[in-house]
Amino acid sequence: MRLTPAAVGVAAGALVVAGGAVLVLRDAETPGPKPLTAPPSSTTSTTAPPWEAVPRALDGVTDPEGLAVTIASAEGALRAPGAPPEAIAGWAPVQQAAYRLLARNPDWDAQITAALGEDLGPLAVANAQAFRELWALTTPREALPDWAIVEPPAADELLGHYRAAEEKFGVGWEHLAAIHLIETRMGRIRGASSAGARGPMQFIPATWAAYGEGDIEDPGDAIAAAARYLVAHGAPGDMPRALFAYNHSDHYVAAVEIYARIMQDEPRAYLGYHAWDVYYRLTTGDVVLPIGWTLEQGVPR
């Protein structure tokens, strides 16, 4: 099965079809980076927008064909210009769950690629591969962590910090956003790591003393410190080396590079990542830790 605009409402990341209206997401005649801002609070479209009818997670998705439809629908909704914040918040967890499902089924990669086409197919597999790389870093745990899950700073606010650090230090905002996504889900995770790392960009206190300025818990200060640290270890000229210094794992480097490359190719991907949930891998199965969760609450129901 090859998905078409008529079937899923999106043409492989190039067009979104909404009630007959075609919204161009990419314009080959307009080179250079695309501007990125958080979506407006409402839309004035008189046609059915592509972000309507958010499904309940992945209910009923049991095969690669069904998963391909879900991925295409989620990407179409999240990439559509004018998607309101509530649509981003609704579709991003669906997108995240879809890529996690694909990550657990690598034998589906070829079918997903064939179904989604040459644009969305590699994108889907890349997102799944990022999960596989990160899962290779750790094993499921017996108990939940001593964290608090908090509301992250707004997408525009964080983007401002990333771009300010990029301007000052020369490290691409996409790499900083990718690190932030992996380390604390854009600041949702409040608490120290098992190694004692703290803050939204997860600095060991001794490393913060060498590279940080201000408050280790402050997003702007922490993002600037991350850029400063990366530059001291080879960025932006040798990003793999700098990223390996940040976390001594080839799996970590690969995951950061995947997310950064996706955001470089399609900046609106950042808005979806910003709205992803916090998952925690237990030996009894993965759990989602919602905003407001603390360890005292136990396993979420």
Phi, psi and omega in degrees: 000129175249119182289143180235164177306321181294330183280322188233355179083010177209138179258083171041050174079359182258319182226148170244127180257118183231103179057033180095345179272137180253120180255117184280123177266334180226137181233108184296340181270001180238085184287171177094168183294146179272142177294152181224124172224160175296151183292153177292166184285346180207167178236145180259008181298138178265359178256165180292113183289155185290350183266002179286167175059057177293127180286163174277099180048233181242036180306125176086356180273111183230001183214166183297329179294313178295323179293322179298319178297316180297316180298315180298319180294316180295314180295321178298318180292316184286333181271347185292125176302137179090001179298124183286162182305322181293331177288318176301314181296329180280319185275330184301316177296330175294313177303312181300313180296324179295316180290329175293321178296316178297321180300327180280352182230069182299338178290352176271350188306312184296319180292321178296316180298317180295321183288323186269344178090180191285348178265298183285333181299303177299326177300314181297315181294323178296315178299318178296321181295326177299318176298317180299319179296315182290323178295333179289345181282330187223166173246156177304145184259161179280331186224159179286156183277162177274071181243165163238137179259120187239164176293129180283161171302155181299153182303317180295321180298312180294319179301322176299319178294317180299314185288327176296319178292322177299315181296322184280321189247345178087006178270127183304139181300330182294323177292320179295319178295321180295318177298315180299319178300313184288318186289313186217022183051053177063028177099005178292326184272119177247113181154163182277150175282174178297337179267001179091008178289145185227162173085171185297336178251008171056075176256135165295136183310321180294323178291321177299320180300329181275328188238347184268153173223128180097225187254123181299336181270351182279126183303314181296316179295319182291320179294319177297319179296322177298316178296318179299317179296316181298318179297320180295342182244022170118348180286154356273357184294324180231078184296320178303318179296315181296319180292324178295326176293326180292320176212117189285068180208129174296330178296318179297313179303315181298318181294315178300315181297323179296308182297319180297317180296321179297317179289330174296319181286324181217093184303331181292347175302331178303321182296323176292313179301321181300333183261008180290150179280167172266117173257148173228134185267110175257160177295339179270358180130163180285144176232150174264129178260106186282166175304132181097352182286143170226165183300327181300337181282344181075199182292125179299146178249000000 
